[in-house]
Amino acid sequence: MDSESKEIIVLGSIMRGDKKFDKIKKNTKIEAEELNSILEKLEEKGLITVKESKGFFGPKVELFVTEKGSREVDERVHELNEKWNQMSVLYKTGDKQKLKQYMDDNKSFLPTMMFFGIMDIMMFSMMFSMMGMMMSDYVPQEDIPPGVDDMQGDSDMGNGDFDFDVGF
C-alpha cells in the first residue's frame, strides 16, 4: 500500500473516533514507527491537530482531524466510490480483461476501499472468481475480512446446494 493511501486510512481512523496512537495502530495495522511518521506528516499538512492534556497517569495525547483533513477524507472517499462504481460496471458487463486491467491500474486503492467499507465484499469476491484469481493476489491477506477469501476458489457456492438454518 502506498504512503498516500496509508495517510487517508489513518485520517479515516481518527475521524471514526480513534484518538489515541495505540487504537489507531491497532485499527490500521500500521507499525508504530511508520504510523508516527504518517502522523507527523498529517500534522505538518494541517490535516490533524494534537492535543495534550494532563491525565490521571501523566500526559494524555489525543488526535483530532481538522476541517481541512475532513475535506481531504471526503474528497478521497468520493474518488474511491467512483473507482468502485467503475469496477462494478466492468464486472457487470463481463469484460474480464478490462476489469483486470482496471484493477491492476488501481491496485493501491483496494485496501483503502476495504477500510472505508466502500466496496461490496461479496461482489468484490465474485470479481476475482470471474477472473479465476484470488483476492489475496491484489489485497494483503491481513486486510481481507475474515471468511471473505473462503468464498472463492474451490467453494461449493453455485452448485445448487443450499445451507441455511431454519431454527429447529
N, C-alpha and C positions, 0 to 999 in steps of 0.2 A: 504494500500500500504506500502511496506517495505521501510526502510530508503535508501537502495541502489537504488531502483527504483526512489525515490524522488531525489536523488543526480543526477542521469542521466537525469531526466526531467529538473532539474534546469540548468545543464550544457547545455542541448539542447536549453533551453530558451535563455541562454546567447549567444550561437552560432548563434541563429536566429537574434540576434541584440538587445535583451533586456539587456541593460547595467546598468539599474537603478533598485534599490531594489523594488520600487513600481510597476514597469512594470513586473518584474519577479513574484512578489507576485500575481498580477492580472492574469497573464497568466498561472501560475502553480497551482493556487488556494491553496497555502500552507500558513498557518498562519504565521504572522510576526516573532514570537519567534522561531518557528521551522525553518523557512527559514533562519533566522540569524545563527542558529546553523549549518545548512547544508552548508551555505556559508563559515563559519569558517572552517569546515572540508575540504571543497574543496580547500580552500586556503592552509591549513596545508599540504594537499597531493600534492600541486603544480599543481593542475588542473585549477585553476583560479588565476588571479592577480587582485589586487585592485589598481586603480589609482585615486589619489586625486589631484584636481587642484582648482584654485581659480575661482569661478563662480561669476556671477553678484550679486547674492543674498547670497553669502557665499561659503563655501567649496562645491565642486562638486565631487561626488564619482561615479566612473564608474567601471564596472566589465568586465573582458576580459578572454576568455578561452585561456589557454596556449597550446602549441603544444602537450604536454602530455595529457591535457584534451581533445583536439580534437581527438587524437588517441583513448582515452578511449571511447568517444561517438561513434566513427566509429566502434570499436570492438563490443560494446553493440548493436548498430543498426544492425550489421551483424548477431549477435546471435538472435536478435528478429526476423529478416527476416527468419532465418532458422526455428525458432519455428512456425512462421506464416505459412510457407510453409508446415510444418508437419501437422499443424491443417487443412490446406486446403486439403491435401491428404486424411486425415482421413475423412473429410466431404464428399469428392467426392466418397470415397469407400462406404459410407453409414453406416459405423460401429459406431453406436451411443454410445455404451459402451466405445470403445477405445477413441473416441473423448471426451466424458465426462471425462474420467479418465485423459486424456492428459490436458484438460482444468483445471481440479481440481489440477493437479500437477504443473501447470504453471499459476495459478490464479494471482499471484503477478505481472506478466509481462503484463497482458492485458491493464491496464491503460497506461503503458509506450508505448505499441504498438499503442494505440489510439493517444497519444500525438505526436508521431513521424509520424503518418499517414501511418504506415506500413500495417495495415490491411485494407482489402476491407470491409467497413462497411456493405454493402448490404449482402455480403457473411457471415459476422460475424453474422448478424441478422438472416439469414437463418439457420445458425448452431444451434442457440438457438431454432428456430421454429422446426427444425428437432427433437431436443431432448425434445420438449414440455416445454421449460423453458423460463424465461425472462432474458434479458441481465443484468438487474439490480441485478440478483442473483450472478453475477460474477464481475460486474463493478459498482462502486459507481454511483448513479444516476447523480450526478453533473459532472461526466466525460463522460457521454454519450452525443454525439452531438444532438442538438435539432431535434426532429422529428424521430430519429432513433428508439427509443423504441416503437413509434407508429406503426412501420412496423410489429410488432409481434402480437401474441395473436389472438384477435378477428378481425383481419384485413379482408377486402374484397378482398385482393390480391389473385390471383389464382382462382377466381370463374368465370373467363371468361369475367368479366366486364372490359371495357376499359374506361379510363377517360383521355382525352387529349384535349388541346385547339388548334384549327386549326386557330385561329386568326381572326374570323369573329365577 
